[in-house]
Amino acid sequence: MTPLDTRIPAVLLRIDRNPFHHGTLGAVRSLGRAGVEVHLVADDHAGPVRRSRHLHRMHPPPAPGAPLAEVAATLRRVARHFAAPAVLIPLDDASALAVSALHAELSGRFLLPRA
């Protein structure tokens, strides 16, 4: 298995408002344990992920049902924290669809595969 490049931070995006979304905590723990700086864009102030020692920073998400322009603006704000592009990982279907639709706009700020 190829080792992770821990110099590149990861930004996890979850638009879904479920505070007990198990994939979120699993992704934060897995990446954080591997030494990756993990940022989370989610509304998860009461959930267990907020207290994870592997989470570097939480960022406020776009409003529920926000248009793509607001999702893009949120991600541009997060990208300002990095000197180079970070890996963007959508954690739910709504986030995956938004990232896919915004691929051209976000690809300069984030490392994204083509869906």
C-alpha positions as CSV (number, residue, x, y, z in Angstrom):
1,M,0.0,0.0,0.0
2,T,1.3,3.5,-0.9
3,P,1.9,5.6,2.2
4,L,-0.1,8.8,2.6
5,D,1.7,12.1,2.0
6,T,1.0,13.7,5.4
7,R,2.2,17.1,4.3
8,I,-1.1,17.5,2.4
9,P,-4.1,18.3,4.7
10,A,-7.5,16.7,4.2
11,V,-10.8,18.7,4.1
12,L,-13.8,16.5,4.9
13,L,-17.1,17.9,3.6
14,R,-20.4,16.8,5.0
15,I,-23.5,18.8,4.1
16,D,-25.8,16.2,5.8
17,R,-26.8,17.4,9.2
18,N,-26.8,14.0,10.9
19,P,-24.5,14.4,14.0
20,F,-23.9,10.7,14.4
21,H,-22.8,10.1,10.8
22,H,-20.4,7.2,11.5
23,G,-18.3,7.8,8.4
24,T,-17.3,11.2,9.6
25,L,-15.7,10.1,12.8
26,G,-14.1,7.1,11.1
27,A,-12.5,9.3,8.4
28,V,-11.2,11.8,10.9
29,R,-9.7,9.1,13.1
30,S,-8.2,7.1,10.2
31,L,-6.6,10.1,8.6
32,G,-5.6,11.7,11.8
33,R,-3.9,8.5,13.1
34,A,-2.0,8.4,9.9
35,G,-0.6,11.9,10.6
36,V,-2.7,13.9,8.2
37,E,-4.0,17.3,9.3
38,V,-7.8,16.9,9.2
39,H,-10.3,19.7,8.7
40,L,-14.0,19.1,8.8
41,V,-16.7,21.3,7.2
42,A,-19.8,20.1,9.0
43,D,-22.5,21.2,11.5
44,D,-21.4,18.7,14.1
45,H,-21.0,20.8,17.3
46,A,-22.8,18.3,19.5
47,G,-21.5,15.1,18.0
48,P,-18.6,12.9,19.1
49,V,-16.3,14.0,16.2
50,R,-16.0,17.5,17.7
51,R,-14.0,16.0,20.6
52,S,-11.7,13.8,18.5
53,R,-8.0,14.4,19.2
54,H,-7.4,13.7,15.5
55,L,-9.5,16.7,14.3
56,H,-7.3,19.7,13.6
57,R,-10.2,22.2,13.0
58,M,-13.9,22.4,12.3
59,H,-15.2,24.9,9.8
60,P,-18.9,26.1,9.6
61,P,-20.8,24.5,6.7
62,P,-23.1,26.2,4.2
63,A,-26.7,26.7,5.4
64,P,-29.0,23.7,4.9
65,G,-30.2,23.5,1.3
66,A,-27.7,26.2,0.2
67,P,-27.1,26.8,-3.5
68,L,-23.9,25.6,-5.1
69,A,-22.5,29.2,-5.0
70,E,-22.7,29.1,-1.2
71,V,-21.0,25.7,-1.0
72,A,-18.2,27.0,-3.2
73,A,-17.8,30.2,-1.1
74,T,-17.6,28.0,2.0
75,L,-14.9,25.9,0.5
76,R,-13.0,28.9,-0.8
77,R,-12.9,30.3,2.8
78,V,-11.5,27.0,4.0
79,A,-8.9,26.8,1.2
80,R,-7.4,30.1,2.4
81,H,-6.0,28.2,5.4
82,F,-3.6,26.3,3.2
83,A,-0.6,27.4,1.2
84,A,-1.1,24.6,-1.3
85,P,-4.1,22.6,-2.4
86,A,-5.6,20.2,0.1
87,V,-7.4,16.9,-0.6
88,L,-11.2,17.4,-0.5
89,I,-13.2,14.4,0.5
90,P,-17.0,14.5,0.4
91,L,-18.6,12.3,3.0
92,D,-22.2,12.2,1.9
93,D,-24.2,12.1,-1.3
94,A,-25.1,15.8,-1.3
95,S,-21.5,16.8,-0.8
96,A,-20.3,14.4,-3.5
97,L,-22.8,15.9,-6.0
98,A,-21.8,19.5,-5.0
99,V,-18.1,18.8,-5.4
100,S,-18.7,17.1,-8.7
101,A,-20.7,20.1,-10.0
102,L,-18.1,22.5,-8.7
103,H,-15.1,20.5,-9.9
104,A,-13.8,23.2,-12.4
105,E,-14.1,26.0,-9.8
106,L,-12.5,24.0,-6.9
107,S,-9.7,22.1,-8.7
108,G,-7.2,24.9,-8.3
109,R,-7.7,25.0,-4.6
110,F,-8.2,21.3,-3.9
111,L,-6.9,18.0,-5.1
112,L,-9.9,16.3,-6.7
113,P,-10.4,13.2,-8.8
114,R,-12.6,13.5,-11.8
115,A,-16.0,11.8,-11.0
